[in-house]
Amino acid sequence: DAVVHLAGENIAARRWSDAQKARIRDSRISGTRLLVDAVRSGSRKPQAFVCASAVGVYGDRSDEPLDEDSETGTGFLAEVCKDWESETCRLDNVRTVQLRFGVVLSPAGGALAKMLLPFRLGAGGRIGGGRQWMSWVALDDAVGAIHHALFTDELQGPVNAVAPQPVTNSEYTRILGRILRRPTVLPMPSFAARMAFGELANELLLASQRAVPKRLQETGYVFARPDLEGALRHQLGH
């Protein structure tokens, strides 16, 4: 038996008001606490408890390579992720894994789905200076990482669920434009991103996290989509 907990309010659904930030936090912390309490009070313990987290736990870290031994960071998302992960640490005698997901790529939803229309219209471009690192993972490998966490007994604690080849925002923009055969010459300046999205821009669009999947690879996980261009072509059918 195992528990897999992935639920939480979409962090990019809308501009962050105080109420939205409370929903983002409470949906993660309260939901995890409820499940942990249920496991602790139950007579039959699962063999594993796998809980989602995010590379946002590292904060904005420029081009520093980040593995699971790196220090956590500061900021709203970093604090939410730290508290989220801490809830699972209350479990005794149950193997717990906190999967720190990067941006999960799928045309059915999330960041990629939101980018497709402007890019297809030729209105895509880098955000800010474009030097910020983006840790991503193909949907296939996000599912694969969950499966690996469930069935790999030596895997415990934080695990970066990201592809082994992170890219900068400029690289991502150029690759997506090339696949869609559209120009990417309309950048969004940092000030415009902040005006449009407020605090969300600083923590999601302009923050830099260059995470690497050290623990996944050490325990034998083989990525189906290790490079961005191959992953996007597969997802978009190009």
C-alpha positions in Angstrom: 0.0 0.0 0.0 1.1 3.6 -0.6 -0.2 7.1 -0.5 0.5 9.6 -3.4 -0.5 13.2 -2.6 -0.3 15.7 -5.5 -3.2 18.1 -4.7 -2.9 21.9 -4.3 -4.2 25.1 -5.7 -2.8 26.1 -9.1 0.0 28.7 -8.2 -0.3 30.4 -11.6 -4.1 30.5 -11.9 -4.4 34.2 -11.1 -2.6 37.2 -9.7 -1.6 36.7 -6.1 -3.9 38.5 -3.6 -3.6 37.7 0.1 -6.6 35.4 -0.3 -5.1 33.6 -3.2 -1.8 33.1 -1.4 -3.7 31.7 1.6 -5.4 29.2 -0.8 -2.1 28.2 -2.3 -0.7 27.6 1.2 -3.7 26.0 2.9 -4.5 23.7 0.1 -1.1 22.1 0.4 -0.4 22.3 4.1 -3.9 21.4 5.4 -4.4 18.6 2.8 -1.1 17.0 3.6 -1.7 17.3 7.4 -5.0 15.6 7.0 -3.5 12.7 5.2 -0.5 12.4 7.5 -2.9 12.4 10.6 -5.0 9.7 8.9 -1.9 7.5 8.3 -0.6 8.1 11.9 -4.0 7.1 13.4 -4.6 4.1 11.2 -3.6 0.6 12.2 -2.4 -0.4 8.8 0.6 1.7 7.6 1.4 2.3 3.9 4.9 1.3 2.7 5.4 4.7 1.1 4.1 8.2 1.3 4.9 10.2 -1.8 4.1 13.9 -1.7 4.5 16.6 -4.3 6.6 19.6 -3.6 8.4 22.0 -6.1 11.8 23.4 -7.0 10.4 26.7 -5.7 11.7 25.5 -2.4 15.2 26.7 -3.5 14.1 30.3 -4.1 15.7 32.5 -6.7 19.3 31.2 -7.1 20.7 32.6 -10.4 22.8 29.9 -12.2 23.8 27.9 -9.1 23.3 24.1 -9.8 20.8 22.8 -7.2 20.6 19.2 -6.0 18.8 17.8 -3.0 21.7 18.7 -0.7 21.5 22.4 -1.6 20.2 24.8 1.0 16.5 25.8 0.6 15.7 29.4 -0.2 13.5 32.3 0.8 10.3 33.8 -0.5 6.6 32.9 -0.4 6.9 29.7 -2.5 10.0 28.5 -0.7 8.3 28.9 2.7 5.2 27.1 1.4 7.3 24.2 0.1 9.3 23.9 3.3 6.2 23.8 5.4 4.6 21.4 3.0 7.5 19.0 3.1 7.7 19.3 6.9 4.2 17.9 7.3 5.4 14.6 5.9 8.3 14.4 8.3 5.8 13.7 11.1 5.4 10.2 9.8 7.2 7.5 11.7 8.1 4.1 10.3 6.8 5.1 6.8 9.2 5.8 3.9 8.4 9.3 2.7 9.5 11.0 -0.5 9.0 14.7 -1.3 9.1 15.1 -5.1 10.3 18.6 -5.9 8.7 19.1 -9.4 9.9 21.5 -12.0 7.6 22.9 -14.6 5.6 19.9 -15.9 5.3 20.1 -19.6 2.0 19.1 -21.2 -0.2 20.9 -23.9 -3.2 19.8 -21.8 -2.5 22.3 -19.0 0.0 24.3 -17.0 2.7 26.6 -18.3 3.1 25.1 -21.8 -0.6 25.2 -22.5 -0.7 28.9 -21.6 2.2 29.7 -23.8 1.0 28.0 -27.0 -1.5 30.6 -28.2 0.8 33.7 -28.0 3.7 31.7 -29.5 1.5 30.4 -32.3 0.4 33.9 -33.0 4.0 35.0 -33.3 3.8 37.0 -30.0 6.1 34.8 -28.0 9.4 36.1 -26.6 11.7 35.9 -23.6 10.7 37.1 -20.2 12.9 39.8 -18.7 16.6 39.2 -19.6 15.9 35.6 -20.4 18.9 34.4 -18.3 16.8 32.9 -15.6 17.0 29.1 -15.4 13.9 26.9 -15.9 13.8 23.4 -14.4 11.3 21.4 -16.3 10.1 17.8 -16.6 8.1 16.1 -19.4 4.7 14.7 -18.2 6.0 11.2 -19.1 8.9 11.6 -16.7 6.8 13.3 -14.0 4.7 10.1 -13.9 7.8 8.0 -14.2 9.3 9.8 -11.2 6.2 9.0 -9.1 6.4 5.3 -10.1 10.1 5.3 -9.3 9.6 6.8 -5.9 6.9 4.2 -5.1 9.0 1.2 -6.0 12.5 2.3 -5.0 13.0 1.4 -1.4 16.3 3.3 -1.0 14.7 6.6 -2.1 13.6 8.8 0.8 13.4 12.5 1.5 13.6 15.3 -1.0 13.9 14.3 -4.7 14.2 16.7 -7.6 11.7 15.6 -10.2 13.3 17.6 -13.1 14.9 16.7 -16.4 18.7 16.5 -16.4 19.0 19.4 -18.9 17.5 22.6 -17.5 17.4 25.6 -19.8 17.3 29.3 -19.6 14.2 31.2 -20.5 15.9 32.4 -23.7 16.7 28.9 -24.7 13.2 27.7 -23.9 11.7 30.5 -26.0 14.0 29.9 -28.9 13.3 26.1 -28.9 9.5 26.5 -28.7 9.5 29.1 -31.4 11.6 26.8 -33.7 9.3 23.9 -33.1 6.2 26.0 -33.9 8.0 27.7 -36.7 7.1 31.1 -35.4 9.3 34.2 -34.6 10.1 35.0 -30.9 11.0 38.6 -31.1 8.5 40.2 -28.7 10.1 40.0 -25.2 8.3 40.9 -22.1 10.4 43.3 -20.0 10.7 42.6 -16.3 8.8 45.7 -15.3 5.9 44.7 -17.6 5.8 41.2 -16.1 5.7 42.7 -12.6 2.9 45.2 -13.6 0.9 42.4 -15.1 1.4 39.7 -12.6 2.7 41.3 -9.4 4.5 39.1 -6.9 3.8 36.1 -9.0 6.2 37.4 -11.7 9.1 37.6 -9.3 8.6 34.1 -8.0 7.5 32.2 -11.1 8.5 34.1 -14.3 11.7 35.9 -13.3 13.1 33.5 -10.6 15.9 31.2 -11.5 16.2 27.6 -10.4 18.8 25.4 -12.1 17.8 22.1 -10.4 19.3 18.7 -11.3 17.9 15.2 -10.6 20.8 13.8 -8.6 18.7 11.4 -6.4 16.7 10.1 -9.3 19.7 9.3 -11.4 21.7 7.9 -8.5 18.9 5.3 -7.9 18.7 4.3 -11.6 15.9 6.3 -13.1 16.3 6.7 -16.9 14.6 9.7 -18.4 12.3 9.1 -21.4 12.6 12.8 -22.4 15.9 14.2 -21.1 16.2 17.2 -23.5 13.8 20.0 -24.0 13.5 19.9 -27.8 12.7 16.2 -27.8 10.2 16.6 -25.0 8.4 19.4 -26.7 8.3 17.7 -30.1 6.8 14.6 -28.5 4.2 16.6 -26.5 3.2 18.8 -29.5 3.4 16.0 -32.1 6.0 17.8 -34.2 
